[in-house]
Amino acid sequence: MGPINYTAVFLGALAFFAVGAAWYSLLFGKAWQKLAGLSEEQIKGANMPMIFGLCFVAELVISWMLGHQIARTSPPPHVIMMFALGFAGALMIPAIAINYLFQRKPLKLFLIDSGHFLVGMAAMGAVHLALY
């Protein structure tokens, strides 16, 4: 087992965060807001530093787990992206699907949010791969 690359963990989380920033502002912000049922007042009245901070902490945990998996297995480079996309496709997106099914959320909202996880994990995986 090798050591966890904490630079990759931090930068991988930052890459995921950057994807989310673009995803929920430039790319799908208005559609997501409407589908999530959030008014302008709710958006403006939110404690954004807390939301962004906790979001980044969660992304650090995800990136740490990816880094841990890489350190434990010392995989060939292509497997790092398989891990990252596998986390998204086999764990994160199905978990979102379960919640959204029971909450009766619209399919379009699921596609926006699950797309964020898939692209975000690809960005995180690319960082871990680049620093491997």
Helices and strands as residue ranges (DSSP letters): H 6-22, I 23-27, H 29-36, H 40-44, H 48-73, H 77-87, I 88-92, H 93-103, H 107-130
